[in-house]
């Protein structure tokens, strides 16, 4: 009796050719949460630099070398 699954190769090409994909657990959680209550709009990027990171004295000293 020949097994029809014997020659099946589960490689990247096989995975990428799948017709459907399931959303991640986080995406499902957020969708359920947002269905009940819409999130407030957030800016994509803040106008302020991260606290002390970019303009810190340590970075300026290293940059001048």
Order of alpha helices (4+ residues) and beta strands (2+ residues): alpha-alpha-alpha
